[in-house]
Amino acid sequence: MNAMSLPDRLQLGRSLREDRDDLARRLTAEWFEDHPEFEPAHPPLARQRTREDFSFLVDFLAAAIEADSDAAFSDMVAWTARVLEARSVPRAVLADSLRRIERALATQLPEESLAAVRPVLAAGQVVIAAPLAQTGESELGIAASVYLQAVLQGDRRAALSVATEALRDGVSVADVYLEILQGALYEVGRRWEGNRITVADEHLATVITQWVLAQLYEKLEIPAAHRGRVVVTGIEGEQHQVGANMVADMLEADGWNVRFLGANVPRAAVLTSVEEHRADVLGISTTMLLHLSQVEQLVRGARERFGSDLRIVVGGAAFRFNPQVARELGADAYAPDLKSAVTTLRELG
């Protein structure tokens, strides 16, 4: 944690992103000058991927500073190290990349900014130097395990059958969402991280789960009375929408009139939808820490246009390392999971 205010952290994050591409190009050129042995096979592709890797690290550095969370950066570095090791890339390469970023930033940032950057990068180096925790297999229940196999095999009918059988056995829709669908998708992510499935497998599992959600929606019992009006949206640049989709469904089943906008929605379109829907609550889902600055812009735009009468609730993995940042961004509340989202909106209502 550092002593910078949220506006200062957001400004530093913006500054890092503005310089990111130039920094990544310079660091890539420097890296290949030091390691010419890595280039001969596919020069353009090697340089492109190296630039992308440096850009990725700078993006997450900026996001961790905005979130005021060294732990968020450490978690990302640990995840990256596991992914690289599963693909036979030694973690020393990652440690060297962080050192190069720090050296480059030391020549261009003012001392106050550098004082905020260094502890975050140091936290990443600590993780790399320590034995990496292995995620292993999750302890899925029988239904979730069968569902997992169905989505990995591309069998959407079998996947739907697992979910509907659970409902017939008396499992609530919320628990089907949480324990079966979400649990299986978390395991899909772990398997991709460990290089045991491909990106195509991961995307297939997500697409099938979205289709299953659409089928289960038809089975929800929607109350006649409404608690209020809600717009649920993913942030601009955010590609993940399954979690927000589940929240929207559960809120509708709890009596809210919900307009679900999906993922990657431009800020202006969200605000227009809030106005058209006459929303009482705006729910913002953010999975990636990288998108906190977009959350701040959306919340600020909503406050300027609708004032404090519009209640704003944020949720998603982006806030899990520092939930307090939700209040700093101007939100009324943070809902860490599906069930708490329902409870939080009830309390706000």
C-alpha positions in Angstrom: 0.0 0.0 0.0 1.2 3.5 -0.7 0.2 7.0 0.4 -0.9 8.3 -3.0 -4.5 9.4 -3.3 -6.8 7.7 -5.8 -6.6 10.6 -8.4 -2.8 10.4 -8.1 -2.7 6.7 -8.5 -5.0 6.9 -11.6 -2.8 9.6 -13.1 0.3 7.4 -12.6 -1.5 4.4 -14.1 -2.5 6.5 -17.1 1.1 7.7 -17.5 2.4 4.2 -17.5 -0.1 3.1 -20.1 0.6 6.1 -22.3 4.3 5.2 -22.3 3.7 1.4 -22.4 4.2 0.8 -26.1 7.3 2.8 -26.5 8.7 1.3 -23.3 7.9 -2.2 -24.5 9.7 -1.6 -27.9 12.8 -0.2 -26.1 12.9 -3.1 -23.7 12.4 -5.7 -26.4 15.3 -4.2 -28.5 17.5 -4.2 -25.4 16.5 -7.8 -24.5 17.4 -9.2 -27.9 20.7 -7.3 -27.9 21.5 -9.1 -24.7 20.1 -12.5 -25.9 20.7 -12.8 -29.7 20.5 -16.6 -29.4 16.7 -16.4 -28.9 16.0 -14.6 -32.2 17.2 -16.6 -35.2 14.2 -19.0 -35.7 11.3 -16.5 -36.2 12.6 -13.0 -35.7 9.4 -10.9 -36.3 7.2 -13.3 -34.2 9.8 -13.5 -31.4 10.0 -9.7 -31.1 6.2 -9.3 -31.3 5.6 -11.7 -28.5 8.3 -10.2 -26.4 6.8 -6.7 -26.9 3.4 -8.1 -25.9 4.8 -9.6 -22.7 6.4 -6.4 -21.6 3.2 -4.5 -22.4 1.2 -7.0 -20.3 3.6 -6.5 -17.3 3.3 -2.7 -17.6 -0.5 -2.9 -17.8 -0.7 -5.0 -14.7 1.8 -2.8 -12.9 -0.4 0.2 -13.7 -3.5 -1.6 -12.6 -2.0 -2.7 -9.2 -1.0 0.9 -8.5 -4.5 2.1 -9.3 -5.9 -0.6 -7.0 -3.3 0.2 -4.3 -2.6 -3.5 -4.1 0.9 -5.1 -4.2 -0.9 -8.4 -3.6 -2.8 -8.1 -6.9 0.5 -7.7 -8.8 2.1 -10.6 -6.9 -0.9 -12.8 -7.8 -0.6 -11.9 -11.4 3.2 -12.5 -11.4 2.7 -15.9 -9.8 0.0 -16.8 -12.3 2.3 -15.7 -15.2 5.2 -17.7 -13.7 3.1 -20.9 -13.6 1.9 -20.4 -17.1 5.4 -19.8 -18.4 6.9 -22.8 -16.5 4.1 -25.1 -17.9 5.3 -24.0 -21.3 9.0 -24.6 -20.4 10.0 -20.9 -20.0 12.1 -20.5 -16.8 10.9 -18.0 -14.2 14.3 -16.2 -14.4 13.1 -14.7 -17.7 10.2 -13.1 -15.8 12.4 -11.8 -13.0 14.7 -10.3 -15.6 11.8 -8.6 -17.3 10.7 -6.9 -14.1 14.2 -5.7 -13.4 14.4 -4.2 -16.9 11.1 -2.4 -16.4 12.3 -1.0 -13.1 15.6 0.3 -14.5 13.8 1.9 -17.4 11.2 3.6 -15.2 13.9 4.9 -12.9 15.2 7.1 -15.7 11.8 8.6 -16.6 9.6 8.8 -13.6 9.7 11.5 -10.9 10.8 10.3 -7.4 7.3 10.3 -5.9 6.0 8.0 -8.7 9.0 5.8 -8.6 8.5 5.4 -4.8 5.0 4.0 -5.6 6.3 1.7 -8.4 9.2 0.1 -6.7 7.4 -1.8 -3.9 5.0 -3.3 -6.4 7.8 -4.6 -8.6 9.6 -5.8 -5.5 6.6 -7.8 -4.4 6.6 -9.5 -7.8 10.2 -10.4 -7.4 9.6 -12.0 -4.0 6.9 -14.3 -5.5 9.3 -15.3 -8.4 12.1 -16.1 -5.9 9.8 -18.3 -3.7 8.5 -21.8 -4.5 5.4 -21.3 -6.6 2.2 -22.6 -5.1 0.5 -25.1 -7.4 -3.2 -24.7 -8.1 -3.7 -28.4 -8.7 -7.2 -29.9 -9.2 -10.2 -28.3 -7.6 -12.4 -30.5 -5.5 -15.5 -30.4 -7.7 -18.6 -32.2 -6.8 -19.9 -35.1 -8.9 -22.3 -32.9 -10.9 -19.6 -30.2 -11.6 -17.1 -32.9 -12.6 -19.5 -34.4 -15.1 -20.4 -30.9 -16.4 -16.7 -30.1 -16.7 -16.1 -33.2 -18.9 -19.2 -32.3 -21.0 -18.0 -28.8 -21.8 -14.4 -29.9 -22.5 -15.8 -32.5 -25.0 -18.0 -29.9 -26.6 -21.2 -31.7 -25.7 -23.7 -28.9 -24.8 -26.7 -31.2 -24.5 -24.9 -33.3 -21.9 -23.9 -30.1 -20.1 -27.4 -28.8 -20.0 -28.6 -32.3 -18.8 -26.3 -32.0 -15.8 -27.7 -28.6 -14.8 -31.4 -29.6 -15.3 -31.0 -32.9 -13.4 -29.6 -30.9 -10.5 -32.6 -28.6 -10.6 -34.9 -31.7 -10.6 -33.0 -33.0 -7.5 -33.9 -29.8 -5.7 -30.7 -27.8 -6.1 -31.5 -24.1 -6.4 -30.7 -22.2 -9.6 -28.2 -20.1 -7.7 -26.3 -23.1 -6.4 -26.3 -24.6 -9.9 -24.7 -21.4 -11.2 -22.2 -21.3 -8.3 -21.3 -24.9 -7.6 -21.6 -26.5 -11.0 -21.2 -23.9 -13.8 -18.8 -21.5 -12.1 -16.9 -24.2 -10.3 -16.3 -26.0 -13.6 -15.2 -22.8 -15.4 -12.7 -22.1 -12.6 -11.2 -25.6 -13.2 -11.1 -24.9 -17.0 -9.0 -21.8 -16.2 -6.7 -23.9 -14.0 -6.2 -26.5 -16.7 -5.4 -23.8 -19.3 -2.9 -22.3 -16.9 -1.2 -25.7 -16.5 -1.0 -26.1 -20.3 -3.3 -29.1 -20.2 -6.0 -27.6 -22.5 -5.9 -25.1 -25.3 -7.3 -21.6 -25.6 -9.9 -23.1 -28.0 -11.0 -25.6 -25.3 -11.4 -22.7 -22.8 -13.4 -20.7 -25.2 -15.6 -23.7 -26.1 -16.4 -24.2 -22.3 -17.4 -20.6 -22.0 -19.6 -20.6 -25.0 -21.4 -23.7 -23.9 -21.9 -22.3 -20.4 -23.4 -19.2 -21.9 -25.8 -21.4 -23.9 -26.7 -23.4 -20.8 -27.4 -20.1 -18.9 -29.8 -19.1 -21.7 -31.7 -22.4 -21.3 -31.8 -22.2 -17.5 -33.1 -18.7 -17.7 -36.4 -20.1 -19.1 -36.8 -22.1 -15.9 -36.5 -19.1 -13.5 -39.6 -18.1 -11.6 -39.9 -14.4 -12.1 -42.0 -12.6 -9.4 -44.8 -10.4 -10.5 -43.9 -7.6 -8.1 -40.7 -5.7 -8.7 -38.2 -4.3 -6.2 -36.8 -1.8 -8.6 -35.0 -1.3 -11.9 -31.4 -2.4 -12.5 -28.9 -2.1 -15.3 -26.1 -4.8 -15.1 -23.1 -4.3 -17.4 -19.5 -5.3 -18.0 -17.0 -2.5 -18.3 -15.7 -1.2 -21.6 -12.8 -3.5 -22.7 -14.0 -6.3 -20.5 -14.6 -9.6 -22.4 -15.9 -11.7 -19.5 -19.6 -11.8 -19.1 -20.6 -15.1 -17.6 -20.5 -13.9 -14.0 -22.4 -10.7 -14.7 -25.0 -12.8 -16.7 -25.5 -15.0 -13.6 -25.9 -11.9 -11.3 -28.5 -10.5 -13.7 -30.5 -13.7 -13.8 -30.5 -14.0 -10.0 -31.5 -10.4 -9.5 -34.4 -10.9 -11.9 -35.5 -14.0 -10.0 -35.3 -11.9 -6.8 -37.9 -9.4 -8.2 -35.8 -6.8 -9.9 -36.5 -5.5 -13.4 -33.1 -6.1 -15.0 -31.5 -4.9 -18.2 -28.4 -6.9 -18.8 -26.0 -5.3 -21.3 -23.4 -8.0 -21.6 -19.6 -7.3 -21.8 -17.4 -4.6 -23.3 -20.1 -1.9 -23.4 -19.0 1.7 -24.2 -19.5 4.2 -21.3 -22.0 6.4 -23.2 -24.1 3.4 -24.1 -24.3 2.3 -20.5 -25.4 5.8 -19.3 -28.0 6.0 -22.1 -29.4 2.6 -21.0 -29.6 3.7 -17.3 -31.6 6.7 -18.5 -33.9 4.7 -20.8 -34.5 2.0 -18.2 -35.0 4.6 -15.4 -32.7 2.5 -13.3 -32.5 2.7 -9.6 -29.2 0.7 -9.5 -26.3 0.3 -11.8 -24.3 -2.9 -11.4 -20.8 -2.9 -12.8 -18.9 -6.2 -13.3 -15.1 -6.1 -13.7 -13.0 -9.2 -13.8 -9.7 -7.7 -14.9 -7.8 -5.4 -12.6 -6.6 -3.6 -15.8 -10.1 -2.0 -16.1 -10.3 -0.1 -12.9 -9.7 3.2 -14.6 -12.7 2.5 -16.9 -14.8 1.8 -13.8 -13.8 5.1 -12.3 -14.8 6.9 -15.5 -18.1 5.1 -15.7 -18.9 5.8 -12.1 -17.9 9.5 -12.4 -20.0 9.8 -15.6 -23.0 8.2 -13.8 -22.7 10.6 -10.8 -22.4 13.6 -13.0 -25.5 12.6 -15.0 -27.8 11.0 -12.4 -26.4 12.2 -9.0 -26.6 10.2 -5.8 -30.1 8.9 -6.5 -28.6 6.2 -8.7 -27.1 3.5 -6.5 -23.9 1.9 -7.9 -22.8 -1.6 -7.0 -19.5 -3.1 -8.3 -18.4 -6.7 -8.3 -16.0 -9.1 -9.9 -12.5 -10.4 -9.4 -10.9 -7.0 -10.0 -11.8 -5.9 -6.4 -10.9 -9.0 -4.5 -7.4 -7.9 -3.3 -8.6 -4.4 -2.2 -12.4 -4.2 -1.8 -12.0 -0.7 -0.2 -11.1 0.7 -3.7 -14.8 0.3 -4.7 -15.7 3.1 -2.3 -12.7 5.2 -3.5 -14.0 4.9 -7.0 -17.4 6.3 -5.9 -19.5 3.1 -5.7 -22.1 2.7 -3.0 -21.3 -1.0 -2.4 -19.1 -3.9 -3.4 -20.6 -7.4 -3.9 -17.9 -10.1 -3.9 -20.1 -13.0 -5.2 -23.4 -13.9 -6.7 -25.4 -14.4 -3.4 -24.0 -11.2 -1.9 -25.1 -9.2 -5.0 -28.7 -10.2 -4.3 -28.4 -9.4 -0.6 -26.6 -6.1 -1.3 -29.3 -4.8 -3.7 -32.0 -5.8 -1.2 -30.3 -3.7 1.4 -29.9 -0.8 -1.0 -33.5 -1.1 -2.0 
